[in-house]
Amino acid sequence: MSKKLEGKVAIITGGGMGLGESTAKVFANEGAIVVIADINIEAGKKMVATLQKNGTEALFVEGNVSMAKDAQNIIEKSVESFGRVDILINNAGVQVEKTVPETTEEDWDFVLGVNLKGTFLCSKYAIRQMQKQKSGNIVCVSSLSGIVSNPTQASYNASKHGMIGLAKCMAQDHAMEGIRVNVVCPGSMETPMIKHLSEEWLAPYRKANFLQRFAHPDEVANCILFLVSDDSSFVTGAVLIADGGYTTK
């Protein structure tokens, strides 16, 4: 049986842990060549070593996606190593829990820089390569917070709402060049991003959706797999919500 991503070169930003780690493993199982781009050198190299140990061709590129030179380098290193870029997963993300009055300019620039500007920059350089190939797939990892409001997450919500608008524009601009762009909006997941939060704070969110639990990252990674595979060949500009039914209320 052929694998869905056989020989495809897939870049995953923030690929060292959490949803990025799960996505890397799911892609590897489907035959992809995986590029892990992360600012966390230890986590990124560890992830690549794990993939290579299991027989997957993989590369680690250190980079801060909010910086143009780093974003460009991620794409260029991938092309230098493997000759092309078929898939980009804009997954790198950070979060600050503050209201607007509490949010400093530095907080705002940090969150919007990584989440939204980073998506813009990585997509910019990836699309240039995909235009040469006349093919490519981009998935932007937004969030349930890109659709609804959350308390004390002003900068995070703004960035995640912005990612959806950006993705839809890219989908429209580049559809006739063979490039598809889609969005996945996960609800709460069991990832390192929530480890600093108390169980008392998390408990209401665990029960807020129909399934009354958080998603395992693998469950969302399989949604991403669908969006980058030929199974979704007629899907672009879409927002796939994986939230356990929360937004249907």
ABEGO torsion letter per residue (X at the ends): XBBAABGBBBBBBGAABEAAAAAAAAAAAAGBBBBBBBABAAAAAAAAAAAAAAGBBBBBBBBBAABAAAAAAAAAAAAAAAGBBABBBBABBBBBBBBAAABBAAAAAAAAAAAAAAAAAAAAAAAAAAAAAGBEBBBBBBBAAAABBBBGAAAAAAAAAAAAAAAAAAAAAAAAAGBBBBBBBBBBBBBAAAAABBAAAAAAAAAABAAGBBBBAAAAAAAAAAAABAAAAABBGBBBBBAGGAAAX
